[in-house]
């Protein structure tokens, strides 16, 4: 599992970071860790040492896992969790979820159809407008008294989904619902 750009097969922890007063734990395979240490990433100063906590097993796995609790680290900063020669970076900060929220909202921009995705906002993922859908044939399954099969209508906007170029009202409603939540 990658944690802040550093892969580790031993340690699993929150890759986004932790709020200062939040419980802070990492998960390791049971029996593989006898001690862990937390150091300040900038100075290397040792801040906390601890022993593994409780161990749990699951009916869906043949492995047991052990919890490493480092909740005593409450000062915002960048830290390293040292376990069996592995060092895994993590952060403690006030706005842990802000980058995730920003990325989630930006994804709606990247997925837009019928409009250009500008370099100012999208960088290397910019592109010209795709599929304007300003001349769409009405399929017989979508025909009705007000809209005859084969009629040409305009249906711009919306979002790409499922790796294809189709648009579905249910998926569009879901996208709008997420943005308004």
C-alpha positions, 0 to 999 in steps of 0.5 A, a space after each residue: 500500500 502506498 502512503 504519501 508516495 512511500 510503498 509499504 507491504 507491512 504498514 497500513 495507515 490513513 494516507 490522507 493524514 489525521 486530525 490533531 485530536 483524532 484517534 491515530 492507528 496503523 494496522 500491521 500483520 499480527 506477530 510481525 511487529 514488536 515495537 514501533 517509533 514515531 519521529 518528526 520527519 523534519 528533525 528526526 527527533 524521536 517523539 513516541 515509542 510503543 508496543 502493538 495493541 490488540 489483535 483481531 482476526 476476520 472470518 474473511 481472511 486467514 490473517 490476523 491484524 494488530 493495531 499500532 496506536 499513536 494517538 498521543 501525537 497531536 501537534 500538526 506536522 509531518 511524521 514517520 512511523 518506523 516499523 521493522 526497518 520501514 518508515 511510513 510518512 503521515 501528517 497531522 493537520 487541521 484540514 485533513 479532508 480539504 484536499 480530498 474534497 477539492 479533488 472530488 469536486 474537481 472530478 466533476 469538471 474533468 468528466 464534463 461533456 460538451 465543453 472544453 476542459 481548460 489548461 488553466 484548471 486542468 493542466 496537462 489533462 486539458 482537452 477540447 470540448 467533446 461530444 456536443 450532443 447538439 443534434 441527437 436522434 431520438 431512439 424509438 425506446 425514448 419516443 413519445 407523443 411529444 417527441 417522435 422516434 428519429 426526431 433531432 433534439 439538442 442534449 448538451 452538457 452532462 458527464 461522461 461515465 462508465 468509460 463510454 460516451 452515453 448519458 443517462 438521466 439517473 447518473 446525471 441526477 446522482 452527479 447533481 445530488 452529490 454536488 448539492 449534498 
